[in-house]
Amino acid sequence: MDKDPLGCSGYGIWFLWLLANIIGMGVGWSLGWRLSFAVPGNLAIWVIGIVAGLSLGFFQMLVLRSLIGTSIWWLLASMIGWAVGFFLGAQAASFFGFTEFVFGGAIGAGVGLALGIAQWSVLRGKMSSVGWWIPASVVAWAASLIVYLPGANAVGLLYGGVSGGISGLTLLALWLGIFRKTNN
């Protein structure tokens, strides 16, 4: 059986990556929204981004630890990237008066760009061929948040899990494609 880029036999690591994204975003999105009600105005946007980024980064870090170690840098990059991207995406979407799909897509693109840059800064010293991580993150998060659904209840938990699954699958498909190209 071929070894994948993280050094694991088989493709179990890829299933764990997808699961980490689903659980991380499900928990982070729902909890972030719940906690956001305790703070005023624009601070709420930061709370959602920080909590979502920490949760996502933590679960991703569990999967990536064989590659990057139990890296506080991955956790910090995920938290900062999600928080900055969510804030800037929400501000841009509001400023331009975007609604519905464009609103969610703009927020997702903001998250993807900031998160992609932050996570790339950790990955670049650990793996080869990671330049694609930034544009892939933009596409993955824009696609996953295009149907924007705030929520601190079970629907929010489900929405977060689905958005994490979509972004995880998108990054996974690109990652596997690049892995196959570099090994052929």
DABEL-V860472 format. One line per field, one symbol per residue. phi: phi as a letter, one per 40 degrees, with the letter a starting at -180 (. if undefined). psi: psi as a letter, one per 30 degrees, with the letter a starting at -180 (. if undefined). burial: b if it has 16 or more other C-alpha atoms within 10 Angstrom, else e. A space follows every 50 residues. Layout:
phi->???
psi->???
burial->???
This chain:
phi->.cccccgccgbccccccccccccdcdcccccdccccccbcfccccccdcc cccccccccccccccccbgcccccccccccdcccccccccccccdcgcbf ccdccccccccccccccccdcccdcbbcfbccdcccccccccccbcccbc ibbcccccddccccccccccccccccccccccbb
psi->klklfggkkageeeeeeeeeeeeeeeeeeeeeeeffffllbfeeeeeeee eeeeeeeeeeeeegffeglijfeeeeeeeeeeeeeeeeeeeeeeefgklb eeeeeeeeeeeeeeeeeeeefeefffllhgffeeeeeeeeeeefgejkjl kgaeeeeeeeeeeeeeeeeeeeeeeeeeeeefg.
burial->eeebbbeeeeeebbebbbbbbbbbbbbbbbbbbbebeeeeeeebbbbbbb bbbbbbbbbbbbbbeeebeebebbbbbbbbbbbbbbbbbbbbbeeeeeee ebbbbbbbbbbbbbbbbbbbbbbeeeeeeeeebbebbbbbbbbbbbbbee bbeeebbbbbbbbbbbbbbbbbeebeeeeeeeee
